[in-house]
Amino acid sequence: MAAKKPAAKKAAKKPAAKKPAAKKPAAKKPAAKKPAAKKPAAKKPAAKKPAAKKAAKKPAAKRKPNAAFMKPMTPSGVLAAVVGAAAMPRTEVTKKLWDYIKKNKLQDAVNKRMINADEKLKAVFGGKKVVSMFEMTKLVAGHLK
């Protein structure tokens, strides 16, 4: 009976030798996976479909103006010489200031973001001769009460 047990062990060893041979074709499989990497690029048209759904939604509700911007403010005497002495919201002050700038052609021809101040605007801008349009609103805010 003892002889039968070693024979069973030998038979078990022979199939184990065949298993590494089966692994060789598996090494070729990763090479086949490389073209599969191109598939995500094909998904891009699918991403456009949700965007089309958004366009089909109801139009957005009209925006309500911020109460702080709509609060009437009194301009200082220096600013009143440019936009008028009546109390008005900040948005209206900015509109009138731009009307004055365009009427007197004070916007720089080369760099449209810059404003060349005349005598009235120099007083508003704190003596600066050239001011950017973004800095302008900051300087004007100091003249509103």
Residue frames as a rotation matrix with the C-alpha (Angstrom) as fourth column:
MET 1
0.567 0.824 0.000 0.00
0.824 -0.567 0.000 0.00
0.000 0.000 -1.000 0.00
ALA 2
0.321 -0.532 -0.783 2.88
0.239 -0.755 0.611 2.29
-0.917 -0.383 -0.115 0.63
ALA 3
-0.675 -0.594 0.437 3.88
0.531 0.020 0.847 1.93
-0.512 0.804 0.302 -2.99
LYS 4
0.019 0.783 0.622 0.55
0.979 -0.140 0.146 3.30
0.202 0.606 -0.769 -4.17
LYS 5
0.698 0.268 -0.664 0.96
0.513 -0.835 0.202 6.57
-0.501 -0.481 -0.720 -2.29
PRO 6
-0.276 -0.828 -0.488 4.25
0.078 -0.526 0.847 7.60
-0.958 0.196 0.210 -3.98
ALA 7
-0.665 0.077 0.742 2.71
0.738 0.214 0.639 6.84
-0.109 0.974 -0.200 -7.34
ALA 8
0.457 0.888 0.058 -0.12
0.889 -0.458 0.002 9.24
0.028 0.050 -0.998 -6.59
LYS 9
0.423 -0.381 -0.822 2.40
0.213 -0.840 0.499 11.92
-0.881 -0.386 -0.274 -5.73
LYS 10
-0.679 -0.710 0.189 4.19
0.316 -0.050 0.947 11.46
-0.663 0.703 0.258 -9.06
ALA 11
-0.279 0.665 0.693 0.94
0.945 0.063 0.320 11.78
0.170 0.744 -0.646 -10.96
ALA 12
0.693 0.534 -0.483 0.18
0.646 -0.758 0.089 15.00
-0.319 -0.374 -0.871 -9.12
LYS 13
-0.019 -0.799 -0.601 3.55
0.157 -0.596 0.788 16.47
-0.987 -0.079 0.137 -10.09
LYS 14
-0.626 -0.262 0.734 3.12
0.715 0.183 0.675 15.89
-0.311 0.947 0.073 -13.81
PRO 15
0.356 0.776 0.521 0.07
0.892 -0.448 0.058 18.20
0.279 0.444 -0.852 -14.26
ALA 16
0.669 -0.170 -0.724 1.91
0.332 -0.803 0.495 20.90
-0.665 -0.571 -0.481 -12.31
ALA 17
-0.458 -0.887 0.055 4.59
0.391 -0.145 0.909 20.94
-0.799 0.438 0.413 -15.00
LYS 18
-0.371 0.388 0.844 1.96
0.915 -0.004 0.404 21.64
0.160 0.922 -0.353 -17.65
LYS 19
0.569 0.683 -0.459 0.56
0.768 -0.641 -0.002 24.70
-0.295 -0.351 -0.889 -15.89
PRO 20
-0.036 -0.600 -0.800 3.53
0.084 -0.799 0.595 27.02
-0.996 -0.046 0.079 -16.60
ALA 21
-0.836 -0.243 0.493 3.24
0.478 0.123 0.870 26.16
-0.272 0.962 0.014 -20.27
ALA 22
0.063 0.951 0.303 -0.34
0.984 -0.110 0.140 27.42
0.166 0.289 -0.943 -20.25
LYS 23
0.423 0.080 -0.903 0.80
0.521 -0.836 0.171 30.79
-0.741 -0.543 -0.395 -18.85
LYS 24
-0.646 -0.760 0.065 2.83
0.478 -0.337 0.811 31.68
-0.594 0.555 0.582 -21.94
PRO 25
-0.415 0.525 0.743 -0.19
0.761 -0.246 0.600 32.57
0.498 0.814 -0.298 -24.10
ALA 26
0.570 0.641 -0.513 -1.49
0.820 -0.478 0.314 34.71
-0.044 -0.600 -0.799 -21.26
ALA 27
-0.203 -0.736 -0.646 1.55
0.546 -0.633 0.549 36.97
-0.813 -0.242 0.530 -21.62
LYS 28
-0.835 -0.094 0.542 0.36
0.542 -0.315 0.779 37.93
0.098 0.944 0.314 -25.11
LYS 29
0.087 0.996 -0.016 -3.04
0.974 -0.082 0.209 39.13
0.207 -0.034 -0.978 -23.85
PRO 30
0.165 -0.009 -0.986 -1.84
0.525 -0.846 0.096 42.52
-0.835 -0.534 -0.135 -22.48
ALA 31
-0.868 -0.489 -0.088 -0.69
0.164 -0.449 0.878 43.43
-0.469 0.748 0.470 -25.98
ALA 32
-0.543 0.746 0.384 -4.25
0.700 0.151 0.698 42.96
0.463 0.648 -0.605 -27.19
LYS 33
0.221 0.667 -0.711 -5.55
0.942 -0.335 -0.022 45.32
-0.253 -0.665 -0.703 -24.48
LYS 34
-0.672 -0.573 -0.469 -3.71
0.460 -0.819 0.342 48.36
-0.581 0.014 0.814 -25.86
PRO 35
-0.816 0.415 0.401 -6.31
0.220 -0.419 0.881 49.13
0.534 0.807 0.251 -28.55
ALA 36
0.073 0.887 -0.457 -8.96
0.889 0.150 0.433 49.01
0.453 -0.438 -0.777 -25.84
ALA 37
-0.396 -0.295 -0.870 -7.47
0.743 -0.660 -0.114 52.19
-0.540 -0.691 0.480 -24.36
LYS 38
-0.985 0.017 0.172 -8.86
0.108 -0.719 0.686 54.15
0.135 0.695 0.707 -27.32
LYS 39
-0.316 0.944 -0.093 -12.45
0.810 0.320 0.491 53.44
0.494 0.080 -0.866 -26.26
PRO 40
-0.093 0.336 -0.937 -12.75
0.787 -0.551 -0.276 56.38
-0.609 -0.764 -0.213 -23.79
ALA 41
-0.872 -0.235 -0.429 -12.20
-0.052 -0.827 0.560 58.77
-0.486 0.511 0.709 -26.70
ALA 42
-0.767 0.637 0.072 -15.32
0.279 0.231 0.932 57.33
0.578 0.735 -0.354 -28.33
LYS 43
-0.208 0.707 -0.676 -17.37
0.978 0.135 -0.160 58.25
-0.022 -0.694 -0.720 -25.24
LYS 44
-0.884 -0.216 -0.415 -17.08
0.260 -0.964 -0.051 62.00
-0.389 -0.153 0.909 -25.92
PRO 45
-0.731 0.672 0.119 -20.20
-0.187 -0.364 0.912 62.20
0.657 0.645 0.392 -28.12
ALA 46
-0.065 0.727 -0.684 -22.18
0.730 0.502 0.464 60.59
0.681 -0.469 -0.563 -25.31
ALA 47
-0.529 -0.202 -0.824 -21.18
0.782 -0.493 -0.382 63.48
-0.329 -0.847 0.418 -23.03
LYS 48
-0.987 0.143 0.069 -22.87
-0.094 -0.876 0.473 65.94
0.129 0.461 0.878 -25.38
LYS 49
-0.383 0.906 -0.179 -26.29
0.450 0.352 0.821 64.37
0.807 0.234 -0.542 -24.90
PRO 50
-0.030 0.409 -0.912 -26.80
0.991 -0.110 -0.082 65.67
-0.133 -0.906 -0.402 -21.32
ALA 51
-0.811 -0.296 -0.505 -25.89
0.257 -0.955 0.147 69.16
-0.526 -0.011 0.850 -22.53
ALA 52
-0.811 0.572 0.121 -28.74
-0.002 -0.210 0.978 68.98
0.585 0.793 0.171 -25.02
LYS 53
-0.064 0.805 -0.590 -31.10
0.851 0.353 0.389 68.10
0.522 -0.477 -0.707 -22.19
LYS 54
-0.407 -0.152 -0.901 -30.06
0.740 -0.633 -0.227 71.22
-0.536 -0.759 0.370 -20.29
ALA 55
-0.995 0.016 -0.098 -30.96
-0.071 -0.800 0.596 73.40
-0.068 0.600 0.797 -23.26
ALA 56
-0.491 0.865 -0.099 -34.43
0.281 0.265 0.922 71.90
0.825 0.425 -0.373 -23.29
LYS 57
-0.423 0.318 -0.849 -35.13
0.901 0.049 -0.431 73.03
-0.095 -0.947 -0.307 -19.71
LYS 58
0.668 0.743 0.040 -37.26
0.742 -0.669 0.030 76.04
0.049 0.009 -0.999 -18.86
PRO 59
0.099 -0.641 0.761 -35.59
0.299 -0.710 -0.637 79.44
0.949 0.291 0.121 -19.28
ALA 60
-0.569 -0.424 -0.705 -33.97
0.781 -0.008 -0.625 80.77
0.259 -0.906 0.336 -16.13
ALA 61
0.536 0.765 -0.358 -35.96
0.843 -0.511 0.169 83.14
-0.053 -0.392 -0.919 -13.96
LYS 62
0.475 -0.327 0.817 -35.12
0.201 -0.864 -0.462 86.82
0.857 0.384 -0.345 -14.28
ARG 63
-0.346 -0.713 -0.610 -32.35
0.811 0.100 -0.577 87.86
0.472 -0.694 0.544 -11.90
LYS 64
0.816 0.564 -0.126 -33.31
0.534 -0.650 0.540 90.13
0.223 -0.508 -0.832 -9.07
PRO 65
0.177 -0.790 0.587 -30.94
-0.018 -0.599 -0.801 93.07
0.984 0.131 -0.120 -8.52
ASN 66
-0.302 -0.393 -0.869 -29.01
0.866 0.268 -0.422 93.16
0.399 -0.880 0.259 -5.27
ALA 67
0.714 0.684 -0.150 -30.63
0.671 -0.608 0.425 95.61
0.200 -0.404 -0.893 -2.85
ALA 68
0.252 -0.699 -0.669 -27.23
0.555 -0.461 0.692 97.10
-0.793 -0.546 0.272 -1.93
PHE 69
-0.731 -0.532 0.428 -26.58
0.638 -0.309 0.705 98.14
-0.242 0.788 0.566 -5.53
MET 70
-0.211 0.754 0.622 -30.04
0.717 -0.313 0.623 99.61
0.664 0.577 -0.475 -5.92
LYS 71
0.324 0.293 -0.900 -29.93
0.887 -0.425 0.181 101.73
-0.329 -0.857 -0.397 -2.76
PRO 72
0.708 -0.053 0.704 -29.83
0.371 -0.821 -0.435 105.44
0.601 0.569 -0.562 -3.72
MET 73
0.175 -0.745 -0.643 -26.55
0.926 -0.097 0.364 107.07
-0.334 -0.659 0.674 -2.67
THR 74
0.959 0.145 -0.242 -25.56
0.101 -0.977 -0.186 110.73
-0.263 0.154 -0.952 -2.61
PRO 75
0.401 -0.864 0.305 -22.43
0.797 0.165 -0.581 111.59
0.452 0.477 0.754 -4.62
SER 76
-0.015 -0.510 -0.860 -19.80
0.750 -0.575 0.328 113.92
-0.662 -0.640 0.391 -3.15
GLY 77
0.581 0.240 -0.778 -19.42
-0.128 -0.917 -0.378 117.41
-0.804 0.319 -0.502 -4.62
VAL 78
-0.409 -0.829 -0.381 -16.46
-0.615 -0.058 0.787 116.32
-0.674 0.556 -0.486 -6.76
LEU 79
-0.835 0.147 0.530 -18.35
0.382 0.849 0.366 113.36
-0.396 0.508 -0.765 -8.21
ALA 80
0.183 0.970 -0.161 -21.55
0.571 -0.238 -0.785 115.44
-0.800 0.051 -0.598 -8.56
ALA 81
0.008 -0.260 -0.966 -19.70
-0.552 -0.806 0.213 117.66
-0.834 0.531 -0.150 -11.07
VAL 82
-0.882 -0.388 -0.266 -19.46
-0.439 0.475 0.762 114.62
-0.170 0.789 -0.590 -13.37
VAL 83
-0.842 0.529 -0.100 -22.66
0.461 0.805 0.373 112.58
0.278 0.268 -0.922 -12.79
GLY 84
-0.085 0.840 0.535 -25.07
-0.104 -0.542 0.834 115.08
0.991 0.015 0.134 -11.18
ALA 85
-0.733 -0.259 0.629 -26.03
-0.565 -0.282 -0.775 115.89
0.378 -0.924 0.060 -7.59
ALA 86
0.301 0.945 0.127 -29.20
-0.886 0.228 0.403 113.75
0.352 -0.234 0.906 -7.34
ALA 87
-0.270 -0.320 0.908 -29.13
-0.699 0.714 0.044 110.60
-0.663 -0.623 -0.416 -5.21
MET 88
0.485 0.375 -0.790 -28.92
-0.834 0.469 -0.289 107.51
0.262 0.799 0.541 -7.40
PRO 89
0.917 -0.144 0.371 -27.93
-0.027 0.907 0.419 103.82
-0.397 -0.395 0.829 -7.19
ARG 90
0.022 -1.000 0.005 -24.31
-0.238 0.000 0.971 102.79
-0.971 -0.023 -0.238 -7.75
THR 91
-0.144 -0.037 0.989 -25.23
0.784 0.605 0.137 101.16
-0.603 0.795 -0.058 -11.04
GLU 92
0.780 0.509 0.362 -26.60
0.625 -0.631 -0.460 104.45
-0.006 0.586 -0.811 -12.33
VAL 93
0.677 -0.631 -0.379 -23.49
-0.335 -0.723 0.604 106.32
-0.655 -0.282 -0.701 -11.14
THR 94
-0.268 -0.812 0.519 -21.30
0.164 0.492 0.855 103.92
-0.950 0.314 0.001 -13.11
LYS 95
0.189 0.424 0.886 -23.46
0.944 0.171 -0.283 104.31
-0.271 0.889 -0.368 -16.22
LYS 96
0.973 0.227 -0.034 -23.29
0.214 -0.952 -0.217 108.09
-0.081 0.204 -0.976 -16.07
LEU 97
0.344 -0.927 -0.147 -19.54
-0.315 -0.262 0.912 107.97
-0.884 -0.267 -0.382 -15.47
TRP 98
-0.341 -0.445 0.828 -19.07
0.575 0.599 0.558 105.81
-0.744 0.666 0.052 -18.58
ASP 99
0.603 0.593 0.533 -21.31
0.794 -0.385 -0.470 108.15
-0.073 0.707 -0.703 -20.59
TYR 100
0.874 -0.332 -0.355 -19.04
-0.230 -0.926 0.300 111.05
-0.429 -0.180 -0.885 -19.53
ILE 101
-0.055 -0.963 0.265 -15.88
-0.098 0.270 0.958 109.09
-0.994 0.027 -0.109 -20.41
LYS 102
-0.198 0.016 0.980 -17.17
0.853 0.496 0.164 108.10
-0.483 0.868 -0.112 -23.87
LYS 103
0.822 0.553 0.135 -18.60
0.555 -0.727 -0.405 111.56
-0.126 0.408 -0.904 -24.61
ASN 104
0.787 -0.572 -0.232 -15.24
-0.508 -0.813 0.283 113.20
-0.350 -0.105 -0.931 -23.87
LYS 105
0.790 -0.448 -0.419 -13.21
-0.089 0.592 -0.801 110.34
0.606 0.670 0.428 -25.46
LEU 106
0.350 -0.637 0.686 -11.22
-0.933 -0.297 0.200 109.67
0.076 -0.711 -0.699 -22.29
GLN 107
0.801 -0.083 0.592 -10.83
-0.065 0.973 0.223 105.94
-0.595 -0.217 0.774 -22.85
ASP 108
-0.174 -0.965 -0.196 -7.29
-0.495 -0.086 0.864 105.06
-0.851 0.247 -0.463 -24.02
ALA 109
0.455 0.367 -0.811 -7.27
-0.886 0.092 -0.455 104.18
-0.093 0.926 0.367 -27.74
VAL 110
-0.306 -0.675 -0.672 -4.63
-0.680 0.649 -0.342 101.43
0.666 0.352 -0.657 -27.43
ASN 111
-0.880 0.020 -0.474 -5.52
0.322 0.758 -0.567 99.86
0.348 -0.652 -0.674 -24.08
LYS 112
-0.229 0.907 0.355 -9.29
-0.086 -0.382 0.920 100.21
0.970 0.180 0.166 -23.68
ARG 113
0.274 0.308 -0.911 -9.09
0.812 0.434 0.391 99.22
0.516 -0.847 -0.131 -20.00
MET 114
-0.537 -0.585 -0.608 -7.36
0.813 -0.550 -0.190 102.47
-0.223 -0.596 0.771 -19.11
ILE 115
0.629 0.736 0.251 -9.09
0.756 -0.654 0.021 105.82
0.180 0.176 -0.968 -18.62
ASN 116
-0.575 -0.773 0.269 -7.20
0.712 -0.634 -0.302 109.08
0.404 0.018 0.915 -19.16
ALA 117
0.135 0.679 -0.722 -8.62
0.942 -0.314 -0.119 111.51
-0.307 -0.664 -0.682 -16.60
ASP 118
-0.025 -0.069 0.997 -9.46
0.432 -0.901 -0.052 115.12
0.902 0.429 0.053 -17.42
GLU 119
-0.715 -0.342 0.610 -9.57
-0.294 -0.644 -0.706 117.81
0.634 -0.684 0.360 -14.70
LYS 120
0.159 0.861 0.483 -12.99
-0.920 -0.048 0.389 116.75
0.358 -0.506 0.785 -13.34
LEU 121
0.817 0.171 -0.551 -12.09
-0.091 0.981 0.170 113.06
0.570 -0.089 0.817 -13.22
LYS 122
-0.245 -0.963 -0.116 -8.65
0.130 0.086 -0.988 113.72
0.961 -0.257 0.104 -11.72
ALA 123
-0.461 0.150 0.874 -10.41
-0.805 -0.485 -0.342 115.09
0.373 -0.862 0.344 -8.63
VAL 124
0.653 0.752 0.094 -12.59
-0.740 0.605 0.295 111.95
0.165 -0.262 0.951 -8.46
PHE 125
0.753 -0.398 -0.524 -9.59
0.184 0.892 -0.413 109.62
0.631 0.215 0.745 -8.98
GLY 126
0.848 -0.401 -0.346 -7.53
0.347 -0.073 0.935 111.24
-0.400 -0.913 0.077 -6.24
GLY 127
0.463 -0.672 -0.578 -5.17
-0.589 -0.721 0.366 113.11
-0.663 0.171 -0.729 -8.57
LYS 128
-0.261 -0.551 0.793 -4.29
0.270 0.747 0.608 110.09
-0.927 0.373 -0.046 -10.75
LYS 129
-0.363 0.041 -0.931 -3.96
-0.757 -0.596 0.269 110.88
-0.544 0.802 0.247 -14.44
VAL 130
-0.296 0.232 -0.927 -4.49
-0.685 0.625 0.375 107.30
0.666 0.745 -0.026 -15.73
VAL 131
-0.387 0.294 0.874 -6.73
-0.751 0.449 -0.484 104.73
-0.535 -0.844 0.047 -14.00
SER 132
-0.978 0.135 -0.157 -7.85
0.018 0.811 0.585 101.23
0.206 0.570 -0.795 -15.00
MET 133
-0.260 0.962 0.078 -11.59
-0.483 -0.200 0.852 100.66
0.836 0.184 0.517 -15.36
PHE 134
0.212 0.304 -0.929 -11.48
0.544 0.753 0.371 98.21
0.812 -0.583 -0.006 -12.44
GLU 135
-0.636 -0.512 -0.578 -9.73
0.769 -0.358 -0.530 100.69
0.064 -0.781 0.621 -10.17
MET 136
-0.772 0.376 0.513 -12.19
-0.140 -0.887 0.439 103.38
0.620 0.267 0.737 -11.23
THR 137
0.251 0.950 -0.186 -15.16
0.016 0.188 0.982 101.75
0.968 -0.250 0.032 -9.48
LYS 138
0.117 -0.318 -0.941 -13.09
0.942 0.336 0.004 101.37
0.315 -0.887 0.339 -6.33
LEU 139
-0.861 -0.502 -0.078 -12.15
0.505 -0.829 -0.241 105.06
0.056 -0.247 0.967 -6.34
VAL 140
-0.509 0.756 0.411 -15.72
-0.235 -0.581 0.779 106.18
0.828 0.300 0.474 -7.10
ALA 141
0.200 0.612 -0.765 -17.07
0.582 0.554 0.595 104.15
0.788 -0.564 -0.245 -4.16
GLY 142
-0.480 -0.474 -0.738 -15.22
0.877 -0.294 -0.381 106.51
-0.037 -0.830 0.556 -1.82
HIS 143
-0.990 0.112 0.086 -17.26
-0.095 -0.980 0.177 109.44
0.104 0.167 0.981 -3.18
LEU 144
-0.212 0.966 -0.146 -20.66
-0.128 0.121 0.984 107.87
0.969 0.227 0.098 -2.47
LYS 145
-0.957 -0.049 0.286 -22.50
-0.286 -0.017 -0.958 108.21
0.052 -0.999 0.002 0.86
